[in-house]
Amino acid sequence: MTAVAPARSTVPSSPTTEALATGPRRHGVNRRGPWLAIVYWVVIAITLVPIVAMVVYSFNDAPTNRLSFAWNGFTTYWYANLVNVSGLGSAFVTSVVVAFLAAIVSVAIGLPLALALERYRFPGRGVVNSVVFADIAAPSIVVGSASLSFFLSIGLGTGFLTVLLTHVAFDVAYVVVVLRARIAGTSRVLEEAAGDLGATPFQAFRLVTLPLLAPGMLAAGLLALAMSIDDYVITSFVAGPAVTFPLFVYGAAKAGMPPQVLCFGTLVFAVGLLVALLNGALNRRLARTRG
């Protein structure tokens, strides 16, 4: 009597079955995981170490009223005497005023420009796009020297006004890029619905478009504010007698930097961190509301 072999199953094995049969496999991604984590933490450390050092040494009891990296004890004296250094307080106020004005003017100019570039087709649109991105890509030394040449050619003396105009000029490009991203993510359906309900174009813009773009406008304004208050290279070309906080720090570093500089830097960092935390809390609250 001949034995009959059992029929071979024709059902293809699934990936899950093969995985169970062969056991877990080590993929290249998993082997690279620890190295990626090491690189990540190295980058974080390089970023945070200078900030931590600034915060810590702003409380250092430096005996010579000059920045020292020899720890001499904890003190809050420098915070209590922030403006005791001649010129430091006025330089910081100048930077803050220029930054806020530049941010407001940049958003006011950048909003209609971003709307035009994103929603309309007009002659010269490609040229305007190129100019916007060229402004971002141009080295700071080129922007600064070109701005100085322009102001001298029209007979405008350097000072607070030229600093403000130059900051607006390079802030606008960043504002346009941020707002275009926001505009691209919004639909015109609500604006068209407002028009169908009898709203004028201005009313639709004020009541529908602006609220939709408000988060992007805030983000663009904060970016312009940070770019302006941080700038040194471009400002050094067009400042003239005006002294901003970065210019003061550079000048003070030659003779010995007062510890109050670290205090101002710590306060600026604290304000930025607070804004970031508030933004994160607001986003989580909105996510819970929508969910």
Buried (B, 14 or more C-beta within 10 A) or exposed (E): EEEEEEEEEEEEEEEEEEEEEEEEEEEEEEEEEEEEEEEEEEEEEEEEEEEEEBBEBBBBBBEEBEBBEEEEEEBEBBBEBBEEBEEBBBBBEBBBEBBBBBBBBBBBBBBEBBBBBBEEEEEEEEEEEEEBEEBEEBEBEEBBBBBBEBBEEEEEEBBBBBBBBBBBBBBBBBBBBBBBBBBEEBEBEBBEEBBEEEBEEEEBBEEBBEEBBEBBBBBBBBBBBBBBBEBBBBBBBBBBEBBBBBBBBEEBEEEEBBBBBBBBBBBBEEEEEEEEEEBEEEEEEEEEEEE
